[in-house]
């Protein structure tokens, strides 16, 4: 880890922008759909389940998994663009 | 074959595998002891992290909590999964790049102070101790059922096994044991639910059963299962299953505290130090959450099926006609029936049966009649008491599944408790041997001595954890664990975030922030848990959710103190720049 390269400002900003977008979706599917707007969403149904209830117990978790896959993909691409990527895992 | 024989077969095989792996992969160096040498594949680490993190509380108590609380239990589901989004986007890639073995290492170096390191060590020990008690309790409950022994004996047996392979194998042994444990857990959790889903809804996939129709009354009477559960709940005086809890702020705070708490749990964070580089951390993170989601998406289905089954099997039946499992668990003291209206029929309704946990009067029980309790009887109409933890344990019996399924569930419970206890024990022992002894008290000890300290610390920690497992300060396993999350939320999460994303926070700010955050949270919990029986919470926020408020206190205090004291030195600012570049993480090192 002894590299004296200063992180490119634009890399860090692009990183923060991905992070913030992920967190906005994270907040809306869980706190938004599952808690704050649960009552409103409960008027709709997915199968036999009220939508707000379903988001709280199923939908939000599915979204979290998809979010992390997307995050990994986006960040790996960003790293490659700036030459910060590494081979192997 | 007899149930006990099946139990012995399943527990025997799984234990043989765990111990075999522990011996095969035991750690030789501190590096292997702390981070498994830093070369675990993201997929394997994902499984290991999932097992590490899904505790006895998740496995045994969560579905019971969902069965009892319905929508109200969503906080556990969202909280314990959503935290991984925070963990992945805000913490572990940077901490992995930093490349040290423990979380207090980062705090000590980033805030250039052994004082900060010491506070972090104390927080880590505190969090892990709170958390590990719940695990020991879980092991005790399962063993007591399995071998028909007292809970305290079960706790001691479980503790000895954990000590054997966690103390011996270190992180390397733990990692590969946890992979095996995850496999046991996922099968034992999902297989019974699949069977039950087919019986109740006709759907093979429980998640579809959850939104499907109830078909037990015949196809022509099919109706949405959730609608039926809502109807039964109202008929028996409960709240609607899918309805809100009323206190949205409290639900919000508890969910948030569980999320940020998950992201601040040291034993979860260190798991990501075992993979090769930052890219592998990200991959490992989504595998982890995928493996966790398999169980978490099943739990709501299990909870609801169990609730339906329990009511159908018990409510309105005569005690003499009660199913066998009912009497088995009654003998364990986890079910009790008080015939309040003397009609010989069990009425399950909303409300308490009696105050607290049942205490039985052994002398007065007659053959074929219920065990008599000495508790003060509650005036409500409810006559059936059950411990929420039995929802998972007794569910296969309730649904009349074959005996080997029941044995499999037992093996899964043990795997869940052991894997988490082992991960926690590792953090506890490294906190003491590495962060406290090596970095603060005795910098010149050798590798060998360091591992010896680690093993001694494991033993000491287990003894204390076993004591509290036998005499738990809080009855519901999940509740004990929720406190650990509150403490993690108010100490590590904000401190690590500030350490990575701000160059201005200095050592004074970090120390003051951690102390005030954890002090406030701890004070609030202790006050409402031990010093008073009143539930007069501030703004209705219960002790489980107060960690979220503690987090803000930590942030605010750290910012204020940092702004009136000198900024961090140049080297530290340079170090922050470096951890923000993913390239060059190298192998996690111990020094």
Interface residues (C-beta under 8 A of the other chain):
Chain A: X1 X3 X5 X6 X7 X11 X12 X15 X19 X22 X23 X26 X30 X31 X34 X35 X36 X38 X39 X42 X46 X47 X48 X49 X50 X53 X54 X56 X57 X58 X60 X61 X62 X64 X65 X67 X68 X69 X71 X72 X75 X76 X79 X83 X84 X85 X86 X88 X89
Chain B: X41 X42 X66 X71 X74 X77 X78 X81 X82 X84 X85 X86 X88 X89 X90 X93 X97 X98 X99 X207 X208 X210 X211 X212 X213 X224 X225 X226 X227 X242 X244 X248 X251 X252 X255 X256 X259 X275 X276 X277 X278 X279 X280 X282 X283 X285 X286 X289 X290 X293 X296 X297 X300 X577 X578 X580 X581 X582 X583 X584 X585 X586
